[in-house]
Structures are given as C-alpha cells and as structure tokens.
Amino acid sequence: MDERTKVLICLGAANAANCIPCFEHYFGKARAVGLTLEQIQEAVDLASQVKKGAHLAIRNRISELMGQEKEFSLPCDRQASKSCCG
C-alpha cells in the first residue's frame, strides 16, 4: 500500500475515533506526502458517513430493545448488508 493511501486511512480513523491529536498529526503527514485539501476532505467525509451509520444503527437497536417503534434512517444501502456500510 502506498504512503498516501495509508495516511488517508489514518485520517479517516482519527476522525472516526474523535482523536484530535491523531488527526492533527496525520494532517501534517498528509500535506507532506502531497495530498490536497480536497483529497483530505473526501477521506474525512467518508469516515463521517461510516461513523454516522454506526451511531444510527446503535440508536435503532436501543429503540428496538426499549420497545419503541422509532427508526433512524441509515446513510447507506441497508439492503446490501445486515450491518451499515459493510
């Protein structure tokens, strides 16, 4: 795997983990390996979508366990898989 791809993955993981120091570290590395702000933003947006899907999936499960009928729409195609974004 090339270095730019590794850094993009790390940026997405840092975003998903809410780790500001991690994101700052890998943001510097991203710029150093020549990634554009647009490429960085795309990685952040993808990670945010996955993170949102996971959050909504657990909210749906909690509602189900509590006998509530409220269901939150997931940002991905749930028909493709039992779990969101997987």
PDB file of N, CA, C and O in Angstrom:
ATOM      1  N   MET A   1       0.853  -1.168   0.000  1.00  0.00           N
ATOM      2  CA  MET A   1       0.000   0.000   0.000  1.00  0.00           C
ATOM      3  C   MET A   1       0.904   1.237   0.000  1.00  0.00           C
ATOM      4  O   MET A   1       1.896   1.293   0.726  1.00  0.00           O
ATOM      5  N   ASP A   2       0.554   2.205  -0.806  1.00  0.00           N
ATOM      6  CA  ASP A   2       1.392   3.400  -0.874  1.00  0.00           C
ATOM      7  C   ASP A   2       1.156   4.320   0.333  1.00  0.00           C
ATOM      8  O   ASP A   2       0.136   4.217   1.015  1.00  0.00           O
ATOM      9  N   GLU A   3       2.099   5.202   0.578  1.00  0.00           N
ATOM     10  CA  GLU A   3       2.074   6.069   1.764  1.00  0.00           C
ATOM     11  C   GLU A   3       0.862   6.993   1.780  1.00  0.00           C
ATOM     12  O   GLU A   3       0.285   7.229   2.842  1.00  0.00           O
ATOM     13  N   ARG A   4       0.471   7.513   0.638  1.00  0.00           N
ATOM     14  CA  ARG A   4      -0.681   8.423   0.585  1.00  0.00           C
ATOM     15  C   ARG A   4      -1.963   7.709   1.013  1.00  0.00           C
ATOM     16  O   ARG A   4      -2.777   8.277   1.742  1.00  0.00           O
ATOM     17  N   THR A   5      -2.142   6.478   0.567  1.00  0.00           N
ATOM     18  CA  THR A   5      -3.317   5.700   0.951  1.00  0.00           C
ATOM     19  C   THR A   5      -3.308   5.426   2.448  1.00  0.00           C
ATOM     20  O   THR A   5      -4.340   5.543   3.109  1.00  0.00           O
ATOM     21  N   LYS A   6      -2.157   5.064   2.979  1.00  0.00           N
ATOM     22  CA  LYS A   6      -2.041   4.820   4.422  1.00  0.00           C
ATOM     23  C   LYS A   6      -2.431   6.059   5.221  1.00  0.00           C
ATOM     24  O   LYS A   6      -3.154   5.963   6.214  1.00  0.00           O
ATOM     25  N   VAL A   7      -1.953   7.217   4.787  1.00  0.00           N
ATOM     26  CA  VAL A   7      -2.254   8.460   5.505  1.00  0.00           C
ATOM     27  C   VAL A   7      -3.745   8.784   5.421  1.00  0.00           C
ATOM     28  O   VAL A   7      -4.330   9.233   6.406  1.00  0.00           O
ATOM     29  N   LEU A   8      -4.364   8.566   4.268  1.00  0.00           N
ATOM     30  CA  LEU A   8      -5.806   8.805   4.143  1.00  0.00           C
ATOM     31  C   LEU A   8      -6.596   7.896   5.076  1.00  0.00           C
ATOM     32  O   LEU A   8      -7.569   8.332   5.693  1.00  0.00           O
ATOM     33  N   ILE A   9      -6.187   6.643   5.182  1.00  0.00           N
ATOM     34  CA  ILE A   9      -6.850   5.712   6.103  1.00  0.00           C
ATOM     35  C   ILE A   9      -6.693   6.200   7.539  1.00  0.00           C
ATOM     36  O   ILE A   9      -7.647   6.175   8.316  1.00  0.00           O
ATOM     37  N   CYS A  10      -5.502   6.638   7.884  1.00  0.00           N
ATOM     38  CA  CYS A  10      -5.252   7.140   9.243  1.00  0.00           C
ATOM     39  C   CYS A  10      -6.087   8.381   9.543  1.00  0.00           C
ATOM     40  O   CYS A  10      -6.592   8.529  10.656  1.00  0.00           O
ATOM     41  N   LEU A  11      -6.237   9.264   8.578  1.00  0.00           N
ATOM     42  CA  LEU A  11      -7.088  10.444   8.773  1.00  0.00           C
ATOM     43  C   LEU A  11      -8.536  10.034   9.032  1.00  0.00           C
ATOM     44  O   LEU A  11      -9.190  10.574   9.924  1.00  0.00           O
ATOM     45  N   GLY A  12      -9.029   9.082   8.253  1.00  0.00           N
ATOM     46  CA  GLY A  12     -10.392   8.602   8.460  1.00  0.00           C
ATOM     47  C   GLY A  12     -10.568   7.951   9.817  1.00  0.00           C
ATOM     48  O   GLY A  12     -11.579   8.161  10.486  1.00  0.00           O
ATOM     49  N   ALA A  13      -9.582   7.159  10.227  1.00  0.00           N
ATOM     50  CA  ALA A  13      -9.649   6.503  11.536  1.00  0.00           C
ATOM     51  C   ALA A  13      -9.596   7.528  12.662  1.00  0.00           C
ATOM     52  O   ALA A  13     -10.320   7.402  13.649  1.00  0.00           O
ATOM     53  N   ALA A  14      -8.749   8.534  12.522  1.00  0.00           N
ATOM     54  CA  ALA A  14      -8.653   9.582  13.542  1.00  0.00           C
ATOM     55  C   ALA A  14      -9.976  10.325  13.663  1.00  0.00           C
ATOM     56  O   ALA A  14     -10.411  10.648  14.768  1.00  0.00           O
ATOM     57  N   ASN A  15     -10.614  10.596  12.531  1.00  0.00           N
ATOM     58  CA  ASN A  15     -11.911  11.253  12.543  1.00  0.00           C
ATOM     59  C   ASN A  15     -12.953  10.373  13.232  1.00  0.00           C
ATOM     60  O   ASN A  15     -13.705  10.852  14.081  1.00  0.00           O
ATOM     61  N   ALA A  16     -12.999   9.115  12.881  1.00  0.00           N
ATOM     62  CA  ALA A  16     -13.976   8.197  13.470  1.00  0.00           C
ATOM     63  C   ALA A  16     -13.763   8.018  14.969  1.00  0.00           C
ATOM     64  O   ALA A  16     -14.718   7.807  15.717  1.00  0.00           O
ATOM     65  N   ALA A  17     -12.506   8.105  15.406  1.00  0.00           N
ATOM     66  CA  ALA A  17     -12.182   7.932  16.825  1.00  0.00           C
ATOM     67  C   ALA A  17     -12.265   9.236  17.617  1.00  0.00           C
ATOM     68  O   ALA A  17     -12.031   9.245  18.825  1.00  0.00           O
ATOM     69  N   ASN A  18     -12.595  10.327  16.945  1.00  0.00           N
ATOM     70  CA  ASN A  18     -12.627  11.649  17.596  1.00  0.00           C
ATOM     71  C   ASN A  18     -11.296  12.006  18.240  1.00  0.00           C
ATOM     72  O   ASN A  18     -11.269  12.630  19.301  1.00  0.00           O
ATOM     73  N   CYS A  19     -10.202  11.621  17.618  1.00  0.00           N
ATOM     74  CA  CYS A  19      -8.872  11.862  18.177  1.00  0.00           C
ATOM     75  C   CYS A  19      -8.244  13.083  17.499  1.00  0.00           C
ATOM     76  O   CYS A  19      -7.660  12.973  16.421  1.00  0.00           O
ATOM     77  N   ILE A  20      -8.371  14.232  18.137  1.00  0.00           N
ATOM     78  CA  ILE A  20      -7.846  15.471  17.565  1.00  0.00           C
ATOM     79  C   ILE A  20      -6.329  15.422  17.400  1.00  0.00           C
ATOM     80  O   ILE A  20      -5.835  15.774  16.329  1.00  0.00           O
ATOM     81  N   PRO A  21      -5.559  14.995  18.425  1.00  0.00           N
ATOM     82  CA  PRO A  21      -4.100  14.934  18.220  1.00  0.00           C
ATOM     83  C   PRO A  21      -3.708  13.992  17.080  1.00  0.00           C
ATOM     84  O   PRO A  21      -2.769  14.274  16.337  1.00  0.00           O
ATOM     85  N   CYS A  22      -4.425  12.875  16.942  1.00  0.00           N
ATOM     86  CA  CYS A  22      -4.147  11.937  15.846  1.00  0.00           C
ATOM     87  C   CYS A  22      -4.421  12.604  14.506  1.00  0.00           C
ATOM     88  O   CYS A  22      -3.620  12.507  13.576  1.00  0.00           O
ATOM     89  N   PHE A  23      -5.561  13.280  14.418  1.00  0.00           N
ATOM     90  CA  PHE A  23      -5.903  13.929  13.157  1.00  0.00           C
ATOM     91  C   PHE A  23      -4.883  15.000  12.812  1.00  0.00           C
ATOM     92  O   PHE A  23      -4.453  15.098  11.663  1.00  0.00           O
ATOM     93  N   GLU A  24      -4.492  15.803  13.787  1.00  0.00           N
ATOM     94  CA  GLU A  24      -3.504  16.854  13.538  1.00  0.00           C
ATOM     95  C   GLU A  24      -2.184  16.258  13.050  1.00  0.00           C
ATOM     96  O   GLU A  24      -1.564  16.786  12.127  1.00  0.00           O
ATOM     97  N   HIS A  25      -1.763  15.170  13.665  1.00  0.00           N
ATOM     98  CA  HIS A  25      -0.521  14.505  13.270  1.00  0.00           C
ATOM     99  C   HIS A  25      -0.600  14.030  11.819  1.00  0.00           C
ATOM    100  O   HIS A  25       0.296  14.301  11.020  1.00  0.00           O
ATOM    101  N   TYR A  26      -1.674  13.322  11.488  1.00  0.00           N
ATOM    102  CA  TYR A  26      -1.795  12.780  10.140  1.00  0.00           C
ATOM    103  C   TYR A  26      -2.147  13.845   9.106  1.00  0.00           C
ATOM    104  O   TYR A  26      -1.881  13.662   7.918  1.00  0.00           O
ATOM    105  N   PHE A  27      -2.737  14.945   9.539  1.00  0.00           N
ATOM    106  CA  PHE A  27      -2.972  16.057   8.616  1.00  0.00           C
ATOM    107  C   PHE A  27      -1.630  16.607   8.136  1.00  0.00           C
ATOM    108  O   PHE A  27      -1.447  16.866   6.946  1.00  0.00           O
ATOM    109  N   GLY A  28      -0.705  16.780   9.060  1.00  0.00           N
ATOM    110  CA  GLY A  28       0.637  17.227   8.684  1.00  0.00           C
ATOM    111  C   GLY A  28       1.319  16.248   7.741  1.00  0.00           C
ATOM    112  O   GLY A  28       1.953  16.649   6.766  1.00  0.00           O
ATOM    113  N   LYS A  29       1.181  14.954   8.043  1.00  0.00           N
ATOM    114  CA  LYS A  29       1.765  13.931   7.162  1.00  0.00           C
ATOM    115  C   LYS A  29       1.097  13.959   5.784  1.00  0.00           C
ATOM    116  O   LYS A  29       1.762  13.791   4.761  1.00  0.00           O
ATOM    117  N   ALA A  30      -0.208  14.169   5.768  1.00  0.00           N
ATOM    118  CA  ALA A  30      -0.940  14.206   4.500  1.00  0.00           C
ATOM    119  C   ALA A  30      -0.423  15.328   3.611  1.00  0.00           C
ATOM    120  O   ALA A  30      -0.214  15.138   2.412  1.00  0.00           O
ATOM    121  N   ARG A  31      -0.222  16.474   4.194  1.00  0.00           N
ATOM    122  CA  ARG A  31       0.289  17.608   3.418  1.00  0.00           C
ATOM    123  C   ARG A  31       1.719  17.329   2.959  1.00  0.00           C
ATOM    124  O   ARG A  31       2.110  17.702   1.853  1.00  0.00           O
ATOM    125  N   ALA A  32       2.498  16.664   3.826  1.00  0.00           N
ATOM    126  CA  ALA A  32       3.895  16.366   3.491  1.00  0.00           C
ATOM    127  C   ALA A  32       4.021  15.380   2.326  1.00  0.00           C
ATOM    128  O   ALA A  32       4.980  15.446   1.557  1.00  0.00           O
ATOM    129  N   VAL A  33       3.054  14.467   2.196  1.00  0.00           N
ATOM    130  CA  VAL A  33       3.117  13.499   1.088  1.00  0.00           C
ATOM    131  C   VAL A  33       2.369  13.993  -0.150  1.00  0.00           C
ATOM    132  O   VAL A  33       2.220  13.260  -1.128  1.00  0.00           O
ATOM    133  N   GLY A  34       1.902  15.236  -0.099  1.00  0.00           N
ATOM    134  CA  GLY A  34       1.316  15.853  -1.281  1.00  0.00           C
ATOM    135  C   GLY A  34      -0.178  15.703  -1.460  1.00  0.00           C
ATOM    136  O   GLY A  34      -0.697  15.974  -2.543  1.00  0.00           O
ATOM    137  N   LEU A  35      -0.883  15.278  -0.424  1.00  0.00           N
ATOM    138  CA  LEU A  35      -2.338  15.182  -0.541  1.00  0.00           C
ATOM    139  C   LEU A  35      -2.940  16.584  -0.538  1.00  0.00           C
ATOM    140  O   LEU A  35      -2.502  17.461   0.206  1.00  0.00           O
ATOM    141  N   THR A  36      -3.945  16.778  -1.377  1.00  0.00           N
ATOM    142  CA  THR A  36      -4.609  18.077  -1.451  1.00  0.00           C
ATOM    143  C   THR A  36      -5.659  18.188  -0.350  1.00  0.00           C
ATOM    144  O   THR A  36      -6.063  17.191   0.248  1.00  0.00           O
ATOM    145  N   LEU A  37      -6.088  19.414  -0.098  1.00  0.00           N
ATOM    146  CA  LEU A  37      -7.157  19.618   0.880  1.00  0.00           C
ATOM    147  C   LEU A  37      -8.430  18.907   0.434  1.00  0.00           C
ATOM    148  O   LEU A  37      -9.190  18.417   1.270  1.00  0.00           O
ATOM    149  N   GLU A  38      -8.666  18.847  -0.853  1.00  0.00           N
ATOM    150  CA  GLU A  38      -9.853  18.164  -1.379  1.00  0.00           C
ATOM    151  C   GLU A  38      -9.785  16.661  -1.112  1.00  0.00           C
ATOM    152  O   GLU A  38     -10.793  16.052  -0.753  1.00  0.00           O
ATOM    153  N   GLN A  39      -8.613  16.060  -1.281  1.00  0.00           N
ATOM    154  CA  GLN A  39      -8.453  14.628  -1.006  1.00  0.00           C
ATOM    155  C   GLN A  39      -8.633  14.340   0.483  1.00  0.00           C
ATOM    156  O   GLN A  39      -9.260  13.351   0.863  1.00  0.00           O
ATOM    157  N   ILE A  40      -8.085  15.203   1.309  1.00  0.00           N
ATOM    158  CA  ILE A  40      -8.235  15.049   2.761  1.00  0.00           C
ATOM    159  C   ILE A  40      -9.706  15.172   3.137  1.00  0.00           C
ATOM    160  O   ILE A  40     -10.213  14.376   3.928  1.00  0.00           O
ATOM    161  N   GLN A  41     -10.393  16.163   2.578  1.00  0.00           N
ATOM    162  CA  GLN A  41     -11.810  16.366   2.883  1.00  0.00           C
ATOM    163  C   GLN A  41     -12.640  15.159   2.472  1.00  0.00           C
ATOM    164  O   GLN A  41     -13.567  14.774   3.185  1.00  0.00           O
ATOM    165  N   GLU A  42     -12.319  14.559   1.333  1.00  0.00           N
ATOM    166  CA  GLU A  42     -13.055  13.375   0.883  1.00  0.00           C
ATOM    167  C   GLU A  42     -12.901  12.225   1.877  1.00  0.00           C
ATOM    168  O   GLU A  42     -13.873  11.532   2.179  1.00  0.00           O
ATOM    169  N   ALA A  43     -11.691  12.019   2.384  1.00  0.00           N
ATOM    170  CA  ALA A  43     -11.461  10.967   3.382  1.00  0.00           C
ATOM    171  C   ALA A  43     -12.249  11.252   4.654  1.00  0.00           C
ATOM    172  O   ALA A  43     -12.839  10.345   5.241  1.00  0.00           O
ATOM    173  N   VAL A  44     -12.258  12.507   5.078  1.00  0.00           N
ATOM    174  CA  VAL A  44     -13.000  12.902   6.280  1.00  0.00           C
ATOM    175  C   VAL A  44     -14.499  12.690   6.073  1.00  0.00           C
ATOM    176  O   VAL A  44     -15.184  12.188   6.963  1.00  0.00           O
ATOM    177  N   ASP A  45     -15.002  13.068   4.912  1.00  0.00           N
ATOM    178  CA  ASP A  45     -16.433  12.906   4.629  1.00  0.00           C
ATOM    179  C   ASP A  45     -16.843  11.433   4.621  1.00  0.00           C
ATOM    180  O   ASP A  45     -17.896  11.081   5.153  1.00  0.00           O
ATOM    181  N   LEU A  46     -16.023  10.578   4.023  1.00  0.00           N
ATOM    182  CA  LEU A  46     -16.324   9.141   4.011  1.00  0.00           C
ATOM    183  C   LEU A  46     -16.319   8.566   5.423  1.00  0.00           C
ATOM    184  O   LEU A  46     -17.211   7.800   5.788  1.00  0.00           O
ATOM    185  N   ALA A  47     -15.323   8.933   6.212  1.00  0.00           N
ATOM    186  CA  ALA A  47     -15.253   8.447   7.593  1.00  0.00           C
ATOM    187  C   ALA A  47     -16.455   8.934   8.397  1.00  0.00           C
ATOM    188  O   ALA A  47     -17.003   8.191   9.211  1.00  0.00           O
ATOM    189  N   SER A  48     -16.859  10.165   8.170  1.00  0.00           N
ATOM    190  CA  SER A  48     -18.013  10.713   8.887  1.00  0.00           C
ATOM    191  C   SER A  48     -19.288   9.973   8.531  1.00  0.00           C
ATOM    192  O   SER A  48     -20.146   9.762   9.388  1.00  0.00           O
ATOM    193  N   GLN A  49     -19.420   9.576   7.271  1.00  0.00           N
ATOM    194  CA  GLN A  49     -20.606   8.824   6.847  1.00  0.00           C
ATOM    195  C   GLN A  49     -20.655   7.463   7.538  1.00  0.00           C
ATOM    196  O   GLN A  49     -21.711   7.049   8.015  1.00  0.00           O
ATOM    197  N   VAL A  50     -19.533   6.775   7.595  1.00  0.00           N
ATOM    198  CA  VAL A  50     -19.482   5.472   8.269  1.00  0.00           C
ATOM    199  C   VAL A  50     -19.782   5.647   9.756  1.00  0.00           C
ATOM    200  O   VAL A  50     -20.543   4.873  10.339  1.00  0.00           O
ATOM    201  N   LYS A  51     -19.182   6.663  10.361  1.00  0.00           N
ATOM    202  CA  LYS A  51     -19.395   6.928  11.789  1.00  0.00           C
ATOM    203  C   LYS A  51     -20.872   7.225  12.061  1.00  0.00           C
ATOM    204  O   LYS A  51     -21.436   6.735  13.039  1.00  0.00           O
ATOM    205  N   LYS A  52     -21.487   8.017  11.204  1.00  0.00           N
ATOM    206  CA  LYS A  52     -22.901   8.343  11.375  1.00  0.00           C
ATOM    207  C   LYS A  52     -23.753   7.085  11.261  1.00  0.00           C
ATOM    208  O   LYS A  52     -24.703   6.900  12.023  1.00  0.00           O
ATOM    209  N   GLY A  53     -23.413   6.221  10.308  1.00  0.00           N
ATOM    210  CA  GLY A  53     -24.165   4.979  10.137  1.00  0.00           C
ATOM    211  C   GLY A  53     -24.096   4.098  11.366  1.00  0.00           C
ATOM    212  O   GLY A  53     -25.101   3.523  11.784  1.00  0.00           O
ATOM    213  N   ALA A  54     -22.908   3.991  11.948  1.00  0.00           N
ATOM    214  CA  ALA A  54     -22.744   3.179  13.156  1.00  0.00           C
ATOM    215  C   ALA A  54     -23.548   3.766  14.310  1.00  0.00           C
ATOM    216  O   ALA A  54     -24.170   3.031  15.077  1.00  0.00           O
ATOM    217  N   HIS A  55     -23.535   5.090  14.431  1.00  0.00           N
ATOM    218  CA  HIS A  55     -24.282   5.748  15.507  1.00  0.00           C
ATOM    219  C   HIS A  55     -25.789   5.513  15.346  1.00  0.00           C
ATOM    220  O   HIS A  55     -26.483   5.206  16.316  1.00  0.00           O
ATOM    221  N   LEU A  56     -26.279   5.658  14.137  1.00  0.00           N
ATOM    222  CA  LEU A  56     -27.709   5.457  13.914  1.00  0.00           C
ATOM    223  C   LEU A  56     -28.106   3.997  14.084  1.00  0.00           C
ATOM    224  O   LEU A  56     -29.208   3.707  14.549  1.00  0.00           O
ATOM    225  N   ALA A  57     -27.228   3.081  13.716  1.00  0.00           N
ATOM    226  CA  ALA A  57     -27.519   1.659  13.892  1.00  0.00           C
ATOM    227  C   ALA A  57     -27.686   1.316  15.368  1.00  0.00           C
ATOM    228  O   ALA A  57     -28.592   0.565  15.730  1.00  0.00           O
ATOM    229  N   ILE A  58     -26.826   1.856  16.218  1.00  0.00           N
ATOM    230  CA  ILE A  58     -26.973   1.554  17.648  1.00  0.00           C
ATOM    231  C   ILE A  58     -28.202   2.250  18.228  1.00  0.00           C
ATOM    232  O   ILE A  58     -28.853   1.705  19.119  1.00  0.00           O
ATOM    233  N   ARG A  59     -28.526   3.436  17.741  1.00  0.00           N
ATOM    234  CA  ARG A  59     -29.752   4.095  18.214  1.00  0.00           C
ATOM    235  C   ARG A  59     -30.976   3.268  17.839  1.00  0.00           C
ATOM    236  O   ARG A  59     -31.918   3.161  18.624  1.00  0.00           O
ATOM    237  N   ASN A  60     -30.966   2.682  16.643  1.00  0.00           N
ATOM    238  CA  ASN A  60     -32.077   1.819  16.232  1.00  0.00           C
ATOM    239  C   ASN A  60     -32.174   0.584  17.121  1.00  0.00           C
ATOM    240  O   ASN A  60     -33.270   0.178  17.507  1.00  0.00           O
ATOM    241  N   ARG A  61     -31.038  -0.007  17.443  1.00  0.00           N
ATOM    242  CA  ARG A  61     -31.039  -1.201  18.304  1.00  0.00           C
ATOM    243  C   ARG A  61     -31.545  -0.854  19.698  1.00  0.00           C
ATOM    244  O   ARG A  61     -32.306  -1.622  20.289  1.00  0.00           O
ATOM    245  N   ILE A  62     -31.134   0.287  20.228  1.00  0.00           N
ATOM    246  CA  ILE A  62     -31.610   0.725  21.546  1.00  0.00           C
ATOM    247  C   ILE A  62     -33.122   0.921  21.512  1.00  0.00           C
ATOM    248  O   ILE A  62     -33.826   0.483  22.422  1.00  0.00           O
ATOM    249  N   SER A  63     -33.621   1.573  20.472  1.00  0.00           N
ATOM    250  CA  SER A  63     -35.067   1.766  20.336  1.00  0.00           C
ATOM    251  C   SER A  63     -35.796   0.432  20.289  1.00  0.00           C
ATOM    252  O   SER A  63     -36.851   0.264  20.900  1.00  0.00           O
ATOM    253  N   GLU A  64     -35.216  -0.520  19.552  1.00  0.00           N
ATOM    254  CA  GLU A  64     -35.801  -1.859  19.451  1.00  0.00           C
ATOM    255  C   GLU A  64     -35.844  -2.535  20.819  1.00  0.00           C
ATOM    256  O   GLU A  64     -36.868  -3.104  21.197  1.00  0.00           O
ATOM    257  N   LEU A  65     -34.747  -2.477  21.556  1.00  0.00           N
ATOM    258  CA  LEU A  65     -34.691  -3.101  22.881  1.00  0.00           C
ATOM    259  C   LEU A  65     -35.681  -2.474  23.850  1.00  0.00           C
ATOM    260  O   LEU A  65     -36.201  -3.145  24.742  1.00  0.00           O
ATOM    261  N   MET A  66     -35.937  -1.181  23.670  1.00  0.00           N
ATOM    262  CA  MET A  66     -36.851  -0.466  24.561  1.00  0.00           C
ATOM    263  C   MET A  66     -38.299  -0.550  24.095  1.00  0.00           C
ATOM    264  O   MET A  66     -39.187   0.050  24.699  1.00  0.00           O
ATOM    265  N   GLY A  67     -38.533  -1.302  23.011  1.00  0.00           N
ATOM    266  CA  GLY A  67     -39.892  -1.481  22.522  1.00  0.00           C
ATOM    267  C   GLY A  67     -40.450  -0.261  21.808  1.00  0.00           C
ATOM    268  O   GLY A  67     -41.667  -0.127  21.672  1.00  0.00           O
ATOM    269  N   GLN A  68     -39.596   0.612  21.360  1.00  0.00           N
ATOM    270  CA  GLN A  68     -40.036   1.808  20.643  1.00  0.00           C
ATOM    271  C   GLN A  68     -40.063   1.515  19.148  1.00  0.00           C
ATOM    272  O   GLN A  68     -39.297   0.691  18.648  1.00  0.00           O
ATOM    273  N   GLU A  69     -40.952   2.199  18.447  1.00  0.00           N
ATOM    274  CA  GLU A  69     -41.072   1.974  17.009  1.00  0.00           C
ATOM    275  C   GLU A  69     -40.270   2.974  16.191  1.00  0.00           C
ATOM    276  O   GLU A  69     -40.261   2.901  14.962  1.00  0.00           O
ATOM    277  N   LYS A  70     -39.601   3.900  16.851  1.00  0.00           N
ATOM    278  CA  LYS A  70     -38.825   4.915  16.140  1.00  0.00           C
ATOM    279  C   LYS A  70     -37.611   4.272  15.486  1.00  0.00           C
ATOM    280  O   LYS A  70     -36.862   3.539  16.131  1.00  0.00           O
ATOM    281  N   GLU A  71     -37.420   4.555  14.189  1.00  0.00           N
ATOM    282  CA  GLU A  71     -36.252   4.037  13.481  1.00  0.00           C
ATOM    283  C   GLU A  71     -35.582   5.180  12.733  1.00  0.00           C
ATOM    284  O   GLU A  71     -36.238   5.973  12.058  1.00  0.00           O
ATOM    285  N   PHE A  72     -34.272   5.249  12.866  1.00  0.00           N
ATOM    286  CA  PHE A  72     -33.477   6.275  12.204  1.00  0.00           C
ATOM    287  C   PHE A  72     -32.973   5.723  10.878  1.00  0.00           C
ATOM    288  O   PHE A  72     -32.488   4.593  10.819  1.00  0.00           O
ATOM    289  N   SER A  73     -33.083   6.504   9.825  1.00  0.00           N
ATOM    290  CA  SER A  73     -32.620   6.078   8.500  1.00  0.00           C
ATOM    291  C   SER A  73     -31.104   6.086   8.445  1.00  0.00           C
ATOM    292  O   SER A  73     -30.458   7.057   8.839  1.00  0.00           O
ATOM    293  N   LEU A  74     -30.551   4.994   7.954  1.00  0.00           N
ATOM    294  CA  LEU A  74     -29.102   4.877   7.841  1.00  0.00           C
ATOM    295  C   LEU A  74     -28.635   5.510   6.535  1.00  0.00           C
ATOM    296  O   LEU A  74     -29.379   5.521   5.555  1.00  0.00           O
ATOM    297  N   PRO A  75     -27.394   6.044   6.511  1.00  0.00           N
ATOM    298  CA  PRO A  75     -26.902   6.729   5.314  1.00  0.00           C
ATOM    299  C   PRO A  75     -26.380   5.794   4.230  1.00  0.00           C
ATOM    300  O   PRO A  75     -25.765   6.249   3.265  1.00  0.00           O
ATOM    301  N   CYS A  76     -26.619   4.492   4.378  1.00  0.00           N
ATOM    302  CA  CYS A  76     -26.108   3.549   3.385  1.00  0.00           C
ATOM    303  C   CYS A  76     -27.230   2.615   2.948  1.00  0.00           C
ATOM    304  O   CYS A  76     -28.348   2.693   3.457  1.00  0.00           O
ATOM    305  N   ASP A  77     -26.929   1.745   2.017  1.00  0.00           N
ATOM    306  CA  ASP A  77     -27.900   0.797   1.492  1.00  0.00           C
ATOM    307  C   ASP A  77     -27.979  -0.406   2.422  1.00  0.00           C
ATOM    308  O   ASP A  77     -27.151  -1.313   2.342  1.00  0.00           O
ATOM    309  N   ARG A  78     -28.949  -0.414   3.281  1.00  0.00           N
ATOM    310  CA  ARG A  78     -29.078  -1.481   4.267  1.00  0.00           C
ATOM    311  C   ARG A  78     -29.452  -2.814   3.625  1.00  0.00           C
ATOM    312  O   ARG A  78     -29.244  -3.871   4.220  1.00  0.00           O
ATOM    313  N   GLN A  79     -30.006  -2.765   2.409  1.00  0.00           N
ATOM    314  CA  GLN A  79     -30.380  -3.999   1.727  1.00  0.00           C
ATOM    315  C   GLN A  79     -29.153  -4.825   1.355  1.00  0.00           C
ATOM    316  O   GLN A  79     -29.227  -6.050   1.257  1.00  0.00           O
ATOM    317  N   ALA A  80     -28.025  -4.147   1.150  1.00  0.00           N
ATOM    318  CA  ALA A  80     -26.814  -4.836   0.707  1.00  0.00           C
ATOM    319  C   ALA A  80     -26.186  -5.669   1.813  1.00  0.00           C
ATOM    320  O   ALA A  80     -25.454  -6.618   1.532  1.00  0.00           O
ATOM    321  N   SER A  81     -26.458  -5.332   3.049  1.00  0.00           N
ATOM    322  CA  SER A  81     -25.794  -5.999   4.158  1.00  0.00           C
ATOM    323  C   SER A  81     -26.603  -5.812   5.429  1.00  0.00           C
ATOM    324  O   SER A  81     -27.377  -4.862   5.542  1.00  0.00           O
ATOM    325  N   LYS A  82     -26.428  -6.712   6.381  1.00  0.00           N
ATOM    326  CA  LYS A  82     -27.113  -6.584   7.666  1.00  0.00           C
ATOM    327  C   LYS A  82     -26.578  -5.393   8.450  1.00  0.00           C
ATOM    328  O   LYS A  82     -27.333  -4.721   9.153  1.00  0.00           O
ATOM    329  N   SER A  83     -25.280  -5.129   8.331  1.00  0.00           N
ATOM    330  CA  SER A  83     -24.696  -4.003   9.051  1.00  0.00           C
ATOM    331  C   SER A  83     -24.500  -2.820   8.115  1.00  0.00           C
ATOM    332  O   SER A  83     -24.363  -2.987   6.903  1.00  0.00           O
ATOM    333  N   CYS A  84     -24.489  -1.652   8.679  1.00  0.00           N
ATOM    334  CA  CYS A  84     -24.354  -0.444   7.885  1.00  0.00           C
ATOM    335  C   CYS A  84     -22.941  -0.286   7.330  1.00  0.00           C
ATOM    336  O   CYS A  84     -21.955  -0.550   8.018  1.00  0.00           O
ATOM    337  N   CYS A  85     -22.865   0.136   6.115  1.00  0.00           N
ATOM    338  CA  CYS A  85     -21.598   0.460   5.444  1.00  0.00           C
ATOM    339  C   CYS A  85     -20.631  -0.706   5.432  1.00  0.00           C
ATOM    340  O   CYS A  85     -19.418  -0.499   5.391  1.00  0.00           O
ATOM    341  N   GLY A  86     -21.140  -1.925   5.467  1.00  0.00           N
ATOM    342  CA  GLY A  86     -20.243  -3.067   5.488  1.00  0.00           C
ATOM    343  C   GLY A  86     -20.469  -4.008   4.354  1.00  0.00           C
ATOM    344  O   GLY A  86     -19.779  -5.022   4.246  1.00  0.00           O
TER     345      GLY A  86
END
